[in-house]
Amino acid sequence: MNILVPNLGSTSLKFQLLSMPGEHEVLRGKLERVTDYPAAIASIPLGNHRVDAVAFKAVHAGPRYRGTYVVDAGVLAALEEFLPAAPAHNAIYLTGIRAFQQVMPEVPLIAAFETEFHRTMPEHAARYGVPASWHDELGIRRYGFHGASHQYVSEHIPRLIGRDRDLLRIISCHLGGSSSMCAIHGGRSIDTTMGFSPQSGLENATRHGDLDVYAVLDAMQSRGLSIAEVTAELASSGGLAGLSGIPGGDVRDLEEAAGKGSAAAELALAVFTYQVKKTIGAYAAVMGGVDVIAFTGGIGENSARLRERCTSGLKFLGIRLDRERNFNGKGDRLVSSHDSEVAVAALATNEELIVARRAYALLTKD
C-alpha cells in the first residue's frame, strides 16, 4: 500500500510517498511558492506510482478526535470548530484536505491527529483549573501537540541505545520554529508543555509560549485591541522574535546576533534554554528520574551550542555531555559522555513515518 504524506505550509507542499508496511520511501519532494493547492497537488511528480491513501499530520480537532480517522464531514467540522485554537495549522490543513478531495476524489484521506500520542496523559496533568463547564462543554484541557515527533522518539530511542522501551523514562525535546517537550514513561506520554493550543509551553519562533491570560486581557483593554488583532500580534511578533527584535525568531540568527553582542538576542536564547532546562528538572521529578534526554527538531538536532546550554548545570541529575561528540558528530547518536548516568541523544525525527504507520493500521484493521 502506497501512502502519500503531505506536509502543508502556507506557500509550500512537501511530500513523501511510503510503501507500507515495509516502510520503504518511494519518493519525496517539495513544491515551493504554492498559491493554488489543487494545481500544486495535480503537479506532484508521482510518475507511475499509484497512491492508495493520503495521510495528513492533522493538528487540532478537540476531544472527539484524538486519534487517526478517515476524513469525513465530522472531522472537517471539528477542524473548523477548533480553528481559533490553532488558526495557522488548522486553516492550512482544511485547505489542503479539500484540495486533495477535489484532485483525488477516489483516494481515502486519513487524518492522524497530533493529539493522539498524548491521550495517555493522566487527568491531573491534563486538566486546567477552569469552571467545569468549560471542560465539559467547550473541551478546554491540555491536549499536547507534536505527537508524531514525540511518538517517533519514544519508538526510535530504545533501538538507538539498545534498551527496553517499557522501562525507559525519556524527556523528548522537539525544538524548532515550533517547540515542545514531552515526558515519556514506558512509551507513554504522561505530560507535555503544549496545552489547549500549540500557542503555549516553550517560546516558539514567532508565537509566544506560556503567558498569563490576564496579561492578554490587559493589553487588549489598554490598547483597544480586538481578538483578531491580539491573535495576529502574538502569533507573528511574539516568542523569540518578540524577545530578540529579530524578525522570524530563527535560533541561527539569534546565535549569530548574540555572538556579535546583541543583548536582546542573548536574552531570547537565555529565556528559551532556561525553559528547557527547567522543564527537564520538572519532568525528571514527575517520572522519578530520567534515563534519556532526546533532542530533535531543527534546533534540537542541529544546534550543538543550544544542547550544551540546555543541559549545563545538570550534573546533579547525572547529565554530562561529551563536547567532542556534541559538536562534531553526525546522524542519530549519543552526545553524552561515557560516564553520564543519563543518555543524551541528538536525532532526526520522522513524523511522516509515524503518520503512515497510523494510517496503514487504520486502513488494514479488521
C-alpha positions as semicolon CSV with decimal commas, in nm:
position;residue;x (nm);y (nm);z (nm)
1;M;0,000;0,000;0,000
2;N;0,141;0,338;-0,107
3;I;0,058;0,619;0,137
4;L;0,123;0,981;0,041
5;V;0,205;1,201;0,341
6;P;0,191;1,573;0,258
7;N;0,342;1,835;0,487
8;L;0,148;2,151;0,421
9;G;0,289;2,502;0,451
10;S;0,132;2,837;0,376
11;T;0,322;2,854;0,044
12;S;0,491;2,514;0,022
13;L;0,398;2,149;-0,012
14;K;0,644;1,883;0,100
15;F;0,552;1,521;0,045
16;Q;0,667;1,164;0,095
17;L;0,527;0,851;-0,067
18;L;0,583;0,550;0,157
19;S;0,526;0,185;0,069
20;M;0,365;0,015;0,367
21;P;0,404;-0,198;0,569
22;G;0,766;-0,225;0,452
23;E;0,817;0,149;0,523
24;H;1,012;0,196;0,201
25;E;1,039;0,555;0,081
26;V;0,923;0,553;-0,281
27;L;0,979;0,923;-0,339
28;R;0,988;1,261;-0,167
29;G;0,984;1,618;-0,285
30;K;0,885;1,977;-0,223
31;L;0,685;2,231;-0,420
32;E;0,756;2,598;-0,350
33;R;0,552;2,916;-0,396
34;V;0,221;2,734;-0,381
35;T;-0,073;2,967;-0,443
36;D;-0,317;2,717;-0,590
37;Y;-0,332;2,395;-0,387
38;P;-0,537;2,188;-0,635
39;A;-0,294;2,280;-0,914
40;A;0,006;2,202;-0,692
41;I;-0,137;1,863;-0,593
42;A;-0,208;1,777;-0,955
43;S;0,156;1,858;-1,036
44;I;0,312;1,626;-0,775
45;P;0,556;1,416;-0,981
46;L;0,423;1,071;-0,893
47;G;0,533;0,910;-1,220
48;N;0,379;0,565;-1,248
49;H;0,341;0,525;-0,871
50;R;-0,015;0,482;-0,750
51;V;-0,147;0,650;-0,435
52;D;-0,365;0,424;-0,221
53;A;-0,425;0,677;0,058
54;V;-0,328;1,030;0,161
55;A;-0,246;1,076;0,530
56;F;-0,225;1,417;0,696
57;K;-0,042;1,517;1,015
58;A;-0,355;1,699;1,130
59;V;-0,333;1,919;1,438
60;H;-0,640;2,001;1,647
61;A;-0,997;1,874;1,643
62;G;-1,075;1,878;2,013
63;P;-1,178;1,596;2,245
64;R;-1,370;1,384;1,993
65;Y;-1,082;1,334;1,752
66;R;-0,764;1,246;1,937
67;G;-0,658;0,958;1,714
68;T;-0,642;0,858;1,347
69;Y;-0,958;0,878;1,135
70;V;-1,085;0,860;0,780
71;V;-1,166;1,219;0,687
72;D;-1,541;1,275;0,681
73;A;-1,783;1,558;0,749
74;G;-1,737;1,516;1,126
75;V;-1,359;1,552;1,107
76;L;-1,386;1,862;0,888
77;A;-1,645;2,017;1,121
78;A;-1,421;1,956;1,424
79;L;-1,122;2,113;1,244
80;E;-1,340;2,417;1,177
81;E;-1,464;2,426;1,537
82;F;-1,111;2,432;1,680
83;L;-0,973;2,668;1,416
84;P;-0,949;2,954;1,672
85;A;-0,721;2,740;1,892
86;A;-0,484;2,653;1,607
87;P;-0,551;2,911;1,334
88;A;-0,232;2,874;1,132
89;H;-0,231;2,494;1,146
90;N;-0,599;2,406;1,103
91;A;-0,656;2,660;0,826
92;I;-0,387;2,517;0,601
93;Y;-0,493;2,157;0,662
94;L;-0,856;2,240;0,586
95;T;-0,738;2,397;0,261
96;G;-0,514;2,101;0,180
97;I;-0,770;1,832;0,262
98;R;-1,035;1,997;0,048
99;A;-0,787;2,031;-0,237
100;F;-0,699;1,661;-0,220
101;Q;-1,070;1,576;-0,212
102;Q;-1,104;1,771;-0,535
103;V;-0,798;1,629;-0,712
104;M;-0,807;1,269;-0,582
105;P;-1,177;1,208;-0,510
106;E;-1,145;0,827;-0,511
107;V;-0,847;0,811;-0,273
108;P;-0,920;0,774;0,102
109;L;-0,794;1,065;0,311
110;I;-0,670;0,998;0,665
111;A;-0,625;1,250;0,948
112;A;-0,363;1,141;1,204
113;F;-0,402;1,398;1,479
114;E;-0,106;1,539;1,671
115;T;-0,304;1,500;1,993
116;E;-0,323;1,118;1,967
117;F;0,005;1,038;2,142
118;H;-0,092;1,249;2,443
119;R;-0,420;1,068;2,517
120;T;-0,233;0,871;2,785
121;M;-0,173;1,180;2,999
122;P;-0,337;1,138;3,341
123;E;-0,620;1,375;3,419
124;H;-0,418;1,554;3,686
125;A;-0,168;1,653;3,414
126;A;-0,429;1,741;3,153
127;R;-0,688;1,944;3,342
128;Y;-0,690;2,321;3,394
129;G;-0,841;2,495;3,694
130;V;-1,130;2,640;3,494
131;P;-1,504;2,609;3,555
132;A;-1,616;2,250;3,495
133;S;-1,850;2,360;3,216
134;W;-1,552;2,494;3,021
135;H;-1,405;2,145;3,017
136;D;-1,729;1,954;2,972
137;E;-1,894;2,177;2,711
138;L;-1,602;2,353;2,539
139;G;-1,333;2,086;2,559
140;I;-1,082;2,313;2,734
141;R;-0,799;2,095;2,863
142;R;-0,435;2,019;2,784
143;Y;-0,416;1,829;2,455
144;G;-0,047;1,848;2,361
145;F;0,094;1,857;2,009
146;H;0,399;1,740;1,811
147;G;0,259;1,398;1,891
148;A;0,402;1,228;1,581
149;S;0,752;1,353;1,663
150;H;0,735;1,257;2,031
151;Q;0,595;0,915;1,936
152;Y;0,883;0,864;1,692
153;V;1,130;0,948;1,968
154;S;0,959;0,700;2,201
155;E;0,995;0,423;1,943
156;H;1,337;0,508;1,799
157;I;1,536;0,584;2,114
158;P;1,510;0,230;2,260
159;R;1,656;0,090;1,937
160;L;1,926;0,357;1,928
161;I;2,053;0,281;2,277
162;G;1,958;-0,087;2,300
163;R;1,722;-0,058;2,595
164;D;1,372;-0,190;2,667
165;R;1,113;0,074;2,578
166;D;0,883;-0,028;2,862
167;L;1,147;0,057;3,122
168;L;1,268;0,389;2,983
169;R;1,199;0,739;3,115
170;I;1,256;0,975;2,822
171;I;1,237;1,352;2,802
172;S;1,172;1,434;2,438
173;C;1,275;1,785;2,332
174;H;1,127;1,878;1,992
175;L;1,293;2,214;1,940
176;G;1,246;2,416;1,623
177;G;1,041;2,703;1,489
178;S;0,768;2,541;1,696
179;S;0,889;2,371;2,015
180;S;0,754;2,140;2,281
181;M;0,876;1,884;2,533
182;C;0,721;1,558;2,647
183;A;0,773;1,328;2,945
184;I;0,754;0,970;2,816
185;H;0,741;0,683;3,067
186;G;0,732;0,330;2,927
187;G;0,648;0,460;2,579
188;R;0,351;0,665;2,702
189;S;0,313;1,041;2,717
190;I;0,250;1,148;3,074
191;D;0,299;1,524;3,036
192;T;0,381;1,778;2,768
193;T;0,444;2,151;2,751
194;M;0,186;2,249;2,489
195;G;-0,169;2,267;2,620
196;F;-0,510;2,360;2,478
197;S;-0,336;2,510;2,178
198;P;0,007;2,497;2,011
199;Q;0,040;2,856;2,140
200;S;0,161;2,754;2,485
201;G;0,458;2,598;2,661
202;L;0,807;2,687;2,538
203;E;0,867;3,004;2,339
204;N;0,837;2,944;1,964
205;A;1,000;3,137;1,682
206;T;0,721;3,393;1,641
207;R;0,449;3,255;1,873
208;H;0,450;3,319;2,246
209;G;0,474;3,032;2,491
210;D;0,320;3,026;2,839
211;L;0,156;3,357;2,917
212;D;-0,073;3,478;3,195
213;V;-0,413;3,520;3,030
214;Y;-0,469;3,839;3,229
215;A;-0,170;3,998;3,056
216;V;-0,351;3,946;2,725
217;L;-0,675;4,087;2,860
218;D;-0,489;4,390;2,998
219;A;-0,315;4,454;2,665
220;M;-0,646;4,427;2,481
221;Q;-0,813;4,674;2,713
222;S;-0,522;4,919;2,734
223;R;-0,453;4,928;2,360
224;G;-0,806;4,867;2,236
225;L;-0,709;4,550;2,051
226;S;-0,965;4,316;1,901
227;I;-0,937;3,938;1,936
228;A;-0,813;3,917;1,576
229;E;-0,552;4,188;1,632
230;V;-0,408;4,041;1,952
231;T;-0,407;3,693;1,800
232;A;-0,212;3,818;1,498
233;E;0,040;4,004;1,715
234;L;0,106;3,710;1,944
235;A;0,135;3,468;1,652
236;S;0,364;3,673;1,428
237;S;0,556;3,906;1,661
238;G;0,580;3,705;1,984
239;G;0,811;3,430;2,105
240;L;1,181;3,453;2,023
241;A;1,112;3,722;1,763
242;G;0,939;3,936;2,022
243;L;1,215;3,890;2,278
244;S;1,503;3,950;2,038
245;G;1,356;4,201;1,795
246;I;1,481;3,978;1,512
247;P;1,203;3,904;1,259
248;G;1,133;3,536;1,221
249;G;1,296;3,442;1,553
250;D;1,527;3,185;1,389
251;V;1,771;3,049;1,650
252;R;2,055;3,054;1,395
253;D;2,003;3,428;1,351
254;L;1,977;3,474;1,727
255;E;2,302;3,287;1,790
256;E;2,478;3,496;1,524
257;A;2,343;3,820;1,666
258;A;2,427;3,720;2,023
259;G;2,782;3,640;1,908
260;K;2,807;3,996;1,777
261;G;2,696;4,141;2,109
262;S;2,317;4,171;2,082
263;A;2,183;4,172;2,438
264;A;1,826;4,116;2,317
265;A;1,925;3,809;2,115
266;E;2,119;3,671;2,411
267;L;1,816;3,730;2,634
268;A;1,591;3,537;2,394
269;L;1,833;3,243;2,394
270;A;1,860;3,259;2,772
271;V;1,481;3,256;2,813
272;F;1,446;2,961;2,576
273;T;1,722;2,746;2,723
274;Y;1,607;2,828;3,076
275;Q;1,260;2,700;2,991
276;V;1,404;2,375;2,851
277;K;1,631;2,324;3,150
278;K;1,353;2,397;3,399
279;T;1,123;2,150;3,223
280;I;1,390;1,878;3,226
281;G;1,402;1,913;3,605
282;A;1,023;1,908;3,635
283;Y;0,981;1,600;3,417
284;A;1,259;1,416;3,598
285;A;1,065;1,484;3,917
286;V;0,730;1,352;3,789
287;M;0,890;1,038;3,643
288;G;1,108;0,969;3,945
289;G;1,422;1,020;3,738
290;V;1,524;1,023;3,373
291;D;1,715;0,775;3,157
292;V;1,733;0,960;2,825
293;I;1,707;1,318;2,705
294;A;1,641;1,329;2,330
295;F;1,694;1,644;2,124
296;T;1,520;1,659;1,788
297;G;1,354;1,912;1,558
298;G;1,554;2,160;1,351
299;I;1,717;2,321;1,656
300;G;1,743;2,018;1,881
301;E;1,906;1,802;1,616
302;N;2,141;2,063;1,470
303;S;2,241;2,319;1,734
304;A;2,523;2,180;1,949
305;R;2,551;2,511;2,135
306;L;2,187;2,505;2,231
307;R;2,207;2,143;2,352
308;E;2,505;2,244;2,563
309;R;2,320;2,540;2,713
310;C;2,007;2,337;2,784
311;T;2,198;2,070;2,978
312;S;2,464;2,279;3,151
313;G;2,445;2,268;3,529
314;L;2,251;1,941;3,532
315;K;2,529;1,716;3,659
316;F;2,330;1,672;3,980
317;L;2,082;1,474;3,766
318;G;2,364;1,265;3,621
319;I;2,364;1,452;3,287
320;R;2,705;1,506;3,127
321;L;2,767;1,598;2,764
322;D;3,076;1,495;2,570
323;R;3,194;1,810;2,394
324;E;3,358;1,624;2,105
325;R;3,051;1,408;2,040
326;N;2,816;1,702;2,077
327;F;2,993;1,941;1,841
328;N;3,148;1,708;1,584
329;G;2,926;1,402;1,542
330;K;2,671;1,343;1,269
331;G;2,349;1,147;1,238
332;D;2,142;0,990;1,514
333;R;2,382;0,948;1,803
334;L;2,456;0,987;2,171
335;V;2,619;1,315;2,266
336;S;2,656;1,234;2,635
337;S;2,986;1,132;2,792
338;H;3,063;0,768;2,872
339;D;3,030;0,839;3,245
340;S;2,694;1,016;3,212
341;E;2,422;0,839;3,408
342;V;2,164;0,983;3,166
343;A;2,196;0,922;2,793
344;V;2,163;1,238;2,584
345;A;2,080;1,186;2,216
346;A;2,058;1,404;1,906
347;L;1,843;1,265;1,627
348;A;1,634;1,347;1,323
349;T;1,263;1,299;1,376
350;N;1,040;1,127;1,121
351;E;0,684;1,244;1,165
352;E;0,581;1,126;0,819
353;L;0,669;0,766;0,905
354;I;0,452;0,776;1,218
355;V;0,162;0,921;1,017
356;A;0,200;0,648;0,754
357;R;0,209;0,378;1,022
358;R;-0,106;0,510;1,184
359;A;-0,286;0,535;0,851
360;Y;-0,184;0,183;0,746
361;A;-0,300;0,041;1,079
362;L;-0,638;0,213;1,040
363;L;-0,691;0,102;0,681
364;T;-0,595;-0,263;0,745
365;K;-0,763;-0,326;1,078
366;D;-1,037;-0,593;1,086
